[in-house]
Amino acid sequence: MLARSLITRRTNMVALMTGDISNPFYARTVNAFSLGLQARGLHVLLFSLVEGQSVEEAVEEVLKYRIDGVIMISAALSADVGEACAKVGVPVVLYNRYVRQQNISSVRIENFEGGARIADLLADMNHERIAFLASDTPEAQAALSALTLRYGRVEPDEADVVVALGGDGLMLQSLHRFMGRNMPIYGMNRGSVGFLMNAYGEEDLVARLEKAELSVMHPLLMKATDIKGRRHTSHAINEVSLLRRSYQAAKLRISINGKVRLDELIADGVLVATPAGSTAYNLSANGPILPLDAPLLALTPISPFRPRRWGGALLPDKARVTIAVLEPEKRPVGAVADHVEVNNVVAVEVAMDPDIQLLMLHDPGHSLEERILNEQFGY
C-alpha cells in the first residue's frame, strides 16, 4: 500500500473539517460523509474546529498531512485558504457554503426549492393554504387578526380554501367573487344572522376544514332587458326578484319554457329562488322552503292582488322563466339579482346556470341541507 501510494502520490485519505461536533447537525452530517467515504475505500481524517481557532489556522494544520482532498462542512473559507490548498494540489469541497473561486467546488441545499416541496407535501397531506376575508365590523377585523397570527395567510389566488369572517352578506359576496373558480368557502359567523355560516372558533381550524362537509350549489342567471333595449346579465345565488318602482302595483306576464302560464299578475312583484335562497326573501314572501338537493326552483309572488289565490309554483330547476312587464312606463319595475339592480326593465329571463358550481363548507351536523331542514320546523 505504501509503495502504491508513493507511485500514484495518492493516500486515499480525505480531511473532513467541521464545526462544533456536539451540534446534532454537524454530528449527523459527519457520520453520513464518513460512511460514504469509507464505502468508496477512502480513509477519513476528522478535524473539528475548536473555540477561537480560525479556519485558516485549521487548514494550515490539515495540510501538514498528505491528503487527497478536503471537505469543509458549514465553515467559512477565505480566498487565501483556497489558494493555499490549490498550490499543493488538494481539491476543496464546501458543503452548504459557496465561494466564487475556480478551484473550489460546493454542494449546497436549495432552500427555496426545498421550501416549495415542503409546501406541496403539506398541501398533499390536506394542510390547506388558507386565505382569510373579513367584513369591516370590529368583531370580524379582530377575528382576522387573531386567525392570521395563528395560521398564517396567503392571497386568495394562491389559496386552497377561503375562510370568510362576517355574516351572510359577506358569504354571498365571497361566493360571487370566486364564482366559476371552484373555490371552497368556509364561513365563520362574525355578523348577525349567520344562516350560511359556521360557529366562530380559533382552535383547530385546519382540523375543522378537513372534516367539513361540502355543499354544492348552482346560481341563477338573470338576463334583463330595460326600457331602452339594453341587455343586462348577472348571477344570483339566492333569488332574482322583480319589484314595483312606483305607488302603483306591477303588472306582469309569466311564461315557463316559452309558454304563457299566467297572463296577468298584479302584485308588488315576483321572485325566483334557488333551494339555498328559499329560506331568505322567498320565505318572507310566504314561499316554500326547498331541500338543498331538490331539483326545484320556487316561483313566488310578492304581495299579490290578482289572482288572489295564486300562491306561486314549484318549477323544475331546468325551467326557463320569462317575466314580461306590462305597462312598463306607467308601472315601472326593477329587477334585482342578489346585489345587482336593473331599473325600468321590460322583460327578465331567469334560469339556473348548471355550468357554475358554488362550493360551501360546513361543520359536520351543521350542513346547509340540515339547516334548511331545521328551518321548516322552526317557528
C-alpha positions as CSV (number, residue, x, y, z in Angstrom):
1,M,0.0,0.0,0.0
2,L,2.9,2.3,0.9
3,A,4.6,1.6,-2.5
4,R,1.4,2.2,-4.4
5,S,0.9,5.5,-2.7
6,L,4.4,6.6,-3.5
7,I,3.9,5.7,-7.2
8,T,0.4,7.2,-7.5
9,R,1.0,10.0,-5.0
10,R,-2.4,9.2,-3.6
11,T,-3.0,8.3,0.0
12,N,-6.8,7.7,-0.2
13,M,-7.2,10.0,2.8
14,V,-9.7,12.8,2.9
15,A,-9.8,15.5,5.6
16,L,-13.2,16.2,7.0
17,M,-13.4,19.7,8.6
18,T,-16.4,20.6,10.7
19,G,-17.6,22.9,13.4
20,D,-18.6,22.0,16.9
21,I,-19.2,18.2,16.7
22,S,-21.6,18.5,19.7
23,N,-24.0,20.2,17.3
24,P,-26.5,17.5,16.2
25,F,-26.5,18.8,12.6
26,Y,-22.7,18.5,12.3
27,A,-22.6,15.1,14.0
28,R,-25.2,13.6,11.6
29,T,-23.5,15.2,8.6
30,V,-20.1,13.9,9.6
31,N,-21.5,10.4,10.1
32,A,-23.1,10.4,6.7
33,F,-19.9,11.7,5.0
34,S,-17.7,9.1,6.9
35,L,-19.9,6.2,5.9
36,G,-20.0,7.3,2.3
37,L,-16.2,7.9,2.0
38,Q,-15.4,4.6,3.7
39,A,-17.7,2.8,1.3
40,R,-15.6,4.1,-1.5
41,G,-12.3,2.8,0.1
42,L,-11.3,6.2,1.4
43,H,-10.0,7.0,4.9
44,V,-11.2,9.9,6.9
45,L,-9.2,12.4,9.0
46,L,-11.6,14.4,11.2
47,F,-10.7,17.9,12.2
48,S,-13.1,19.7,14.5
49,L,-12.6,23.4,14.9
50,V,-12.0,24.4,18.5
51,E,-13.3,27.6,20.0
52,G,-11.2,30.6,19.0
53,Q,-9.4,28.7,16.1
54,S,-9.7,30.3,12.7
55,V,-10.4,28.3,9.6
56,E,-7.1,29.4,8.1
57,E,-5.2,28.0,11.1
58,A,-7.1,24.7,10.9
59,V,-6.4,24.3,7.2
60,E,-2.7,25.0,7.7
61,E,-2.7,22.2,10.2
62,V,-4.6,19.9,7.9
63,L,-2.1,20.5,5.0
64,K,0.7,19.1,7.1
65,Y,-0.8,15.7,6.3
66,R,-0.7,14.0,2.9
67,I,-4.3,14.1,1.9
68,D,-6.2,13.8,-1.4
69,G,-8.8,16.3,-0.6
70,V,-10.6,18.5,2.0
71,I,-14.4,18.6,2.7
72,M,-15.4,21.6,4.8
73,I,-18.8,21.3,6.5
74,S,-20.6,24.7,7.0
75,A,-17.4,26.7,7.6
76,A,-16.5,30.0,6.1
77,L,-13.5,29.9,3.7
78,S,-11.3,32.8,2.6
79,A,-9.8,33.1,-0.9
80,D,-6.3,32.7,0.7
81,V,-7.2,29.3,2.1
82,G,-8.4,28.1,-1.3
83,E,-5.3,29.3,-3.0
84,A,-3.1,27.6,-0.4
85,C,-4.9,24.2,-1.0
86,A,-4.7,24.7,-4.7
87,K,-0.9,25.2,-4.6
88,V,-0.3,21.8,-3.1
89,G,-2.8,20.2,-5.4
90,V,-5.5,19.5,-2.7
91,P,-9.1,20.0,-4.0
92,V,-11.6,21.6,-1.7
93,V,-15.3,20.8,-1.5
94,L,-17.6,23.1,0.5
95,Y,-20.8,21.6,2.0
96,N,-23.7,24.1,2.3
97,R,-21.5,27.1,1.5
98,Y,-20.4,28.8,-1.7
99,V,-17.3,30.7,-2.7
100,R,-16.9,32.1,-6.2
101,Q,-13.5,30.6,-6.9
102,Q,-12.5,28.2,-9.7
103,N,-10.6,25.6,-7.7
104,I,-13.3,25.2,-5.0
105,S,-16.4,23.1,-5.5
106,S,-19.5,23.3,-3.4
107,V,-22.6,21.2,-2.6
108,R,-25.5,23.3,-1.5
109,I,-29.0,22.8,-0.3
110,E,-31.6,24.6,-2.5
111,N,-33.6,26.3,0.3
112,F,-36.2,27.9,-2.0
113,E,-37.0,24.7,-3.9
114,G,-36.9,22.7,-0.6
115,G,-39.4,25.1,0.9
116,A,-41.7,24.8,-2.2
117,R,-41.5,21.0,-2.0
118,I,-42.4,21.1,1.7
119,A,-45.4,23.3,1.0
120,D,-46.6,20.9,-1.7
121,L,-46.2,18.0,0.7
122,L,-48.2,19.7,3.4
123,A,-50.9,20.5,0.8
124,D,-51.0,16.9,-0.3
125,M,-51.5,16.0,3.4
126,N,-54.5,18.3,3.4
127,H,-52.8,21.1,5.3
128,E,-54.7,23.8,3.4
129,R,-53.3,27.1,2.3
130,I,-55.8,29.4,3.9
131,A,-57.0,32.8,2.7
132,F,-59.0,35.0,5.1
133,L,-61.6,37.5,4.1
134,A,-63.4,39.7,6.7
135,S,-66.1,42.3,6.8
136,D,-65.4,45.8,8.2
137,T,-67.0,45.2,11.6
138,P,-64.8,45.4,14.7
139,E,-65.6,41.7,15.5
140,A,-64.7,40.5,12.1
141,Q,-61.4,42.5,12.0
142,A,-60.4,41.2,15.4
143,A,-61.1,37.7,14.2
144,L,-59.0,38.3,11.1
145,S,-56.0,39.5,13.2
146,A,-56.2,36.5,15.6
147,L,-56.6,33.8,12.9
148,T,-53.9,35.3,10.7
149,L,-51.4,35.4,13.6
150,R,-52.2,31.8,14.4
151,Y,-52.5,30.1,11.0
152,G,-50.7,32.5,8.6
153,R,-52.3,33.8,5.5
154,V,-52.0,33.6,1.7
155,E,-53.5,35.6,-1.1
156,P,-56.9,34.2,-2.3
157,D,-55.4,33.4,-5.8
158,E,-52.9,31.1,-4.1
159,A,-55.3,29.5,-1.5
160,D,-56.8,26.1,-1.3
161,V,-59.7,27.4,0.8
162,V,-61.2,30.8,1.7
163,V,-62.4,31.4,5.3
164,A,-64.9,34.3,5.3
165,L,-65.4,36.1,8.6
166,G,-68.6,38.1,8.9
167,G,-72.3,37.4,8.2
168,D,-74.4,36.1,5.4
169,G,-73.8,39.2,3.3
170,L,-70.0,38.6,3.2
171,M,-70.6,34.9,2.4
172,L,-72.7,35.9,-0.7
173,Q,-70.1,38.5,-1.7
174,S,-67.4,35.8,-1.4
175,L,-69.4,33.3,-3.4
176,H,-69.8,35.9,-6.1
177,R,-66.1,36.9,-6.0
178,F,-64.9,33.3,-6.6
179,M,-67.7,32.2,-8.9
180,G,-66.5,29.9,-11.6
181,R,-63.3,29.0,-9.8
182,N,-64.4,26.0,-7.7
183,M,-63.0,27.6,-4.6
184,P,-64.4,26.1,-1.4
185,I,-65.5,28.8,1.1
186,Y,-65.9,28.2,4.9
187,G,-67.7,30.9,6.7
188,M,-67.4,31.7,10.4
189,N,-70.1,34.0,11.9
190,R,-68.9,37.4,13.0
191,G,-72.2,39.1,11.8
192,S,-75.8,38.9,13.0
193,V,-77.9,36.1,11.5
194,G,-75.2,33.8,10.0
195,F,-77.6,31.3,8.5
196,L,-74.9,30.4,5.9
197,M,-72.0,30.5,8.5
198,N,-70.3,28.1,10.9
199,A,-69.8,29.0,14.6
200,Y,-66.7,31.1,15.2
201,G,-63.7,29.5,16.9
202,E,-59.9,29.9,16.8
203,E,-59.0,26.4,17.9
204,D,-58.2,23.5,15.4
205,L,-59.2,25.4,12.3
206,V,-57.2,23.1,10.0
207,A,-58.9,20.0,11.5
208,R,-62.3,21.7,11.1
209,L,-61.6,22.4,7.4
210,E,-60.5,18.8,6.9
211,K,-63.7,17.4,8.4
212,A,-66.1,19.9,6.9
213,E,-69.0,18.7,4.7
214,L,-69.3,20.1,1.2
215,S,-72.4,21.7,-0.2
216,V,-72.6,22.2,-4.0
217,M,-75.0,24.8,-5.5
218,H,-75.7,26.4,-8.9
219,P,-76.6,30.1,-9.3
220,L,-79.4,31.6,-11.3
221,L,-78.6,33.6,-14.4
222,M,-80.7,36.7,-15.0
223,K,-81.0,38.2,-18.4
224,A,-82.8,41.5,-18.2
225,T,-83.8,44.0,-21.0
226,D,-84.6,47.6,-19.9
227,I,-87.0,50.1,-21.5
228,K,-84.2,51.4,-23.8
229,G,-83.5,48.0,-25.2
230,R,-80.2,47.5,-23.3
231,R,-79.5,43.9,-22.1
232,H,-78.0,43.2,-18.6
233,T,-76.8,39.8,-17.3
234,S,-76.0,38.8,-13.7
235,H,-75.8,35.8,-11.5
236,A,-77.8,35.3,-8.3
237,I,-77.2,32.8,-5.5
238,N,-80.4,33.4,-3.5
239,E,-83.0,34.8,-5.8
240,V,-83.9,37.0,-8.7
241,S,-86.7,39.4,-7.8
242,L,-88.9,41.9,-9.7
243,L,-90.3,44.8,-7.7
244,R,-92.5,47.8,-8.5
245,R,-90.8,51.1,-8.6
246,S,-93.9,53.4,-8.1
247,Y,-97.0,53.7,-6.0
248,Q,-98.8,51.5,-8.5
249,A,-98.7,47.7,-8.4
250,A,-96.8,46.0,-11.2
251,K,-98.5,44.1,-13.9
252,L,-96.6,41.0,-15.1
253,R,-97.0,38.1,-17.5
254,I,-95.2,34.9,-16.7
255,S,-94.1,32.3,-19.2
256,I,-92.3,28.9,-18.5
257,N,-90.1,27.5,-21.2
258,G,-91.8,29.8,-23.8
259,K,-95.4,29.0,-22.8
260,V,-97.5,31.6,-21.1
261,R,-98.7,30.3,-17.7
262,L,-100.1,33.4,-16.1
263,D,-101.5,36.1,-18.4
264,E,-101.5,38.8,-15.7
265,L,-100.2,39.0,-12.2
266,I,-101.0,42.2,-10.3
267,A,-98.6,42.4,-7.3
268,D,-95.7,44.2,-5.7
269,G,-93.5,41.8,-7.6
270,V,-92.4,38.2,-8.1
271,L,-89.2,36.2,-7.4
272,V,-87.5,33.1,-8.5
273,A,-85.5,31.4,-5.7
274,T,-82.9,28.6,-5.5
275,P,-83.1,26.0,-2.7
276,A,-80.3,27.8,-0.9
277,G,-82.2,31.1,-1.2
278,S,-85.6,29.6,-0.4
279,T,-85.1,30.5,3.3
280,A,-84.3,34.1,2.6
281,Y,-86.6,36.6,0.8
282,N,-88.7,33.8,-0.6
283,L,-89.6,32.6,2.9
284,S,-90.5,36.2,3.9
285,A,-92.9,36.3,1.0
286,N,-94.6,33.1,2.2
287,G,-92.8,30.9,-0.4
288,P,-91.9,27.3,0.2
289,I,-88.7,26.0,1.8
290,L,-86.8,23.7,-0.6
291,P,-84.4,21.0,0.4
292,L,-80.9,21.8,-0.8
293,D,-80.7,18.7,-3.1
294,A,-84.2,19.2,-4.5
295,P,-84.1,19.8,-8.3
296,L,-86.6,22.7,-8.0
297,L,-87.0,26.4,-8.1
298,A,-89.5,28.4,-6.2
299,L,-91.6,31.0,-8.1
300,T,-93.3,33.2,-5.5
301,P,-95.4,36.3,-5.8
302,I,-94.8,39.3,-3.6
303,S,-98.0,40.7,-2.0
304,P,-100.3,39.5,-4.9
305,F,-103.6,41.3,-5.6
306,R,-104.8,39.4,-8.6
307,P,-105.2,36.5,-8.9
308,R,-105.9,36.4,-5.2
309,R,-105.5,32.7,-4.6
310,W,-102.3,32.2,-6.6
311,G,-99.5,31.4,-4.2
312,G,-96.8,30.6,-6.7
313,A,-95.4,27.5,-8.2
314,L,-92.6,24.9,-7.8
315,L,-90.7,24.5,-11.0
316,P,-88.0,22.0,-12.3
317,D,-84.6,23.5,-11.9
318,K,-84.2,23.2,-15.7
319,A,-87.1,25.6,-16.3
320,R,-86.6,28.9,-18.1
321,V,-88.8,31.6,-16.5
322,T,-89.6,34.7,-18.6
323,I,-91.4,37.6,-17.0
324,A,-92.8,40.4,-19.2
325,V,-93.6,43.8,-17.6
326,L,-97.0,45.1,-18.8
327,E,-97.4,48.9,-19.0
328,P,-93.7,49.5,-18.1
329,E,-93.8,53.3,-18.5
330,K,-96.9,53.6,-16.3
331,R,-95.9,50.9,-13.8
332,P,-92.1,50.8,-13.7
333,V,-90.4,47.7,-12.4
334,G,-86.8,47.0,-11.3
335,A,-85.1,43.6,-11.3
336,V,-82.6,42.5,-8.7
337,A,-80.1,39.6,-8.8
338,D,-78.7,39.4,-5.3
339,H,-76.9,42.8,-5.0
340,V,-77.1,43.8,-8.7
341,E,-80.1,46.0,-9.6
342,V,-81.5,47.0,-13.0
343,N,-84.2,49.6,-13.2
344,N,-87.0,50.1,-15.7
345,V,-87.0,46.5,-17.1
346,V,-89.5,45.3,-19.7
347,A,-88.5,41.6,-19.7
348,V,-86.5,39.3,-17.5
349,E,-85.4,35.8,-18.2
350,V,-84.3,33.6,-15.3
351,A,-82.7,30.1,-15.4
352,M,-80.3,28.0,-13.4
353,D,-76.7,28.1,-14.6
354,P,-75.6,24.4,-14.5
355,D,-72.0,25.2,-15.7
356,I,-71.1,27.1,-12.5
357,Q,-70.6,25.3,-9.1
358,L,-70.5,27.1,-5.8
359,L,-68.7,25.3,-3.0
360,M,-69.6,25.9,0.7
361,L,-68.1,24.1,3.7
362,H,-69.9,23.4,6.9
363,D,-69.1,21.6,10.1
364,P,-70.5,18.1,10.4
365,G,-74.1,18.1,11.6
366,H,-74.5,21.7,10.6
367,S,-74.6,21.5,6.8
368,L,-76.7,23.9,4.8
369,E,-79.0,21.0,4.0
370,E,-79.5,20.3,7.7
371,R,-80.2,24.0,8.4
372,I,-82.8,24.2,5.6
373,L,-84.5,21.1,7.1
374,N,-84.4,22.6,10.6
375,E,-85.9,25.9,9.3
376,Q,-89.1,24.0,8.2
377,F,-89.8,23.0,11.8
378,G,-88.9,26.4,13.4
379,Y,-91.4,29.0,14.4
